Amino acid sequence: MANACKIDKIQEDKVFLDFFETNHLKISRKKKGDIILGLDGHGNIYKFKLLELNPKFSIGNILEKRKYKKPEPFINLYISSIKWKRMKYAIEKATEISTTSIHIIRSEFSNIKYDSQKIEKFQSTVIEASKQSLNPFFPDVIFHENYPKLNNEDLNIICDPEGVKLKSIEDKIFKSNSINVFIGPEGGFSDKDISFLNNSNKVNIAGNILRSETASLYLISILNYLTDRS
């Protein structure tokens, strides 16, 4: 069961919930007068008292608002397209551990393409994971047909079994304001893929070969720990 709901809009001291969230409140047996937490996805968590529970929408009175700062350094996940179920899992867990943004890339060895409908479903996964984990920021999910242009000041880390140990680039990690984590498909990144990622650091994070979703969560969790990111 989710620990919060998604706020549709705010007007003065009132929050409004859409049909989906209203239906969820009914399933959860919420009633008028109950105190509920709500997220807007932009860093705010609201505590509100439920005033109206209508068939298509709900209204609550704001009791408290807490504003959160986006965790730093920013950690952006760039993961090659993998099968739907595994990608959904990766996105869900990446959201729970406060990944800044999630980018799905179509690398040479991954031929899975997601249409706009699937991307919309992934964004819904983000919202549900945020509600469960009380993550005040909803990371965007973006699909890239080609490799996007990266900020030269960002630190790029590529998971590679033949890479160096993560400890060897700790100084770079501590000095970075934004870190891009690149996770390849089962076949790994090709030389062509690597050529698009200039000035990247190949890192071996485990002694064995990890699945894409495991590698992404493992590495981001380590980075969260090293940088005391919260």
N, C-alpha and C positions, 0 to 999 in steps of 0.2 A: 504494500500500500504506500502511495506517495506521501511524503512528509509536508508537501506544500502544493499549491495550485498555481497555474499560470494566469497572470492578470491580463485581461484583454485591453482595458483602458482605465485611465484615472481622471476623474473630474473633481477638482477641489479636494474634499476630504473623503471622497467615495471611490471604491474600486468596483469595477464591473467585470464579471466573468461570462464567457461565452457559453454556448449550448453544451459543448464537449465537457468543459470544466464543471458546469452546473450538473450535468448528468453524473459526473464522477462524484460530486458531493452527495447526490442522492443515493448512489450505490454505497458510499461510505457512511450513509445514515446521518449525515450532518443535518442540523436543524437551526432555525433562527435563534440567534443569541450565542451560538458557538463561536469560539475564538479560533481563527485559522491563519496560517501563514501563506503569503503569496509572493511570487517572483515576477519581475518585469523583464528579466533577461539582460538588463543593462547595469547590474551591480546593486540593485535595491531589493531588500527583503521587507515586506510589509506584514505587520500583524493587524488583523482587522476583525471586527465583529460582524457576523452575518446578519443582515437586515431583511433581505428578501431572497426567496428561493422560488423563482418563477419557472414556468415550463421551458423557456428558451434562454434565460439569462439569470444571473444573480447579482446582488448588490451588497457591498459591505462597507462599514464605517471604519476608516483608518484610525487605529489606536497608536501605532508606532511605526516609524520608518527607519531602517538602518541602511546606510550607504557604505558599500565596500569598495576597496581599491582593487583593480585588476592585478592578480599575482604577477610578480616580476622575478626573474626575466620572463619575457613572453616565450612560450614554447609552442611552436607550430608544427603539427604533424603532417607530413607528406607521405601518404601510404599508397602503394600501387594497388590498383583495383583487384580485389579478390572476390571469392564467392559471396553471395548476398548474406547468408547467415553469419559467416565469419566477419564480414565487414560491419554488419550491424552490431556484433559483439564488440569489435574494436572501437567503434564510435561511442557506444554506450559507456564503456569503461574509460575511454579517453576523456569523456565529459566529466565523469565522476572524479577524476584526478586533476581537474582544472586545466586541461589543455586549452590554449588560447584560441586556436583555429585548427580546422581539420580539412586537409586538401587531398582529394583522391586523384591520383595521377595515372595516366595510361602509359605505362612503360613498355619497352619492346617485348618483354616476355609475359605481359599481362594483356590479354585481348578482350577483357570484360569491359563493356561500356554501360554506364548507368544513364538512363534518360531522366528528364526533369521530374517525372513522377517518383522515381526511386530516390532522387536527391531530396525531394520533399518528405519522403518517408524517413530518410536518414535524419532530417531536421526535426521531425517529430520524435525520433529516438533521443536526440539531444535534449529536447524539452522534458521528456519523461525521466531521463537520467538526472537532469538538473533538479527536477522536483523531488526525486528520491534522495539525492545527495545534498540538497540545499546549496547547490552551486548557483550563486547569484548572476553568473554570466553564461549566456547561451552561446557556445562557440559556433561560428558559421561553418557549414559544410559546403565545399566548393569542388566541382569536378573540372579537371583540366585535360583537354585533349592533347595539349602540348605542354612542355615544361614552362612554368611561368617565370618571368624575370624576377630575380631575387635582389634584395637589398645587399649591397656590397659590405655593409657593416655587420650583417647578421653572421652568426656562427652556424655553419652547415655541418651536420654530422650524418654520415651514412653508415648504416649497420652493414658490416661486411666481415665474414668469418676470417678473412686474411688481413683485417685491419689491426691497428695498434690497440693497446689497452686504454680504456677510458681514462684511467688515472694519468696517462701521459699528456692529456690535453686539459687537465683540470684548471690550469691557469687561464686558458682561453675561456673556459666555461664561466669562471668567476668574474671575468671582465666583460662578459657579453650581456647586452640588454635584450637581445632577441636571439633565440636558438631555433633553427629549423632541423627537424628530425626526419630523415629519409629512410623509409622502409620498403624494400623491394618485394617482388612476388616470390613464389616458391623457387623459381629458377634464378633469383637474384637479379641485380642490375647488369645490363650489358655494357660493353665498352662505349657504345653509342649513348646510353643513358648517362654514364659517368661524365662524358664529354660536355654535357649540358650543365653539370654541377661543378663549376670551377671553384678552386680554393676550398674544397670540401675535405673533411677529416673522416677517413675510413676508420671505423672503430669496431672491434670485436668485443661484444658485451658478455659472451658466454662461451663455455668450452664446447658446447654442442650446437647444432643447427636448430634455430627456433622458428616457429611459424610466424607469419607476418604480424598477426594480432598479438601474439605473445611478446615478440621483440619490441613492438611499439609501446606496449604498456610497461614492460620491464625497463626500457631505457628512460621513458618519461618519469617513471617512479624514482629511478636513480637520480635523475637531474633535479627532481623536486627535493630530494633529500640533501643532495650536495649544496644546493643554493638556498636551502631553508625557505623554500618557496611556499607562501601561504597567503 
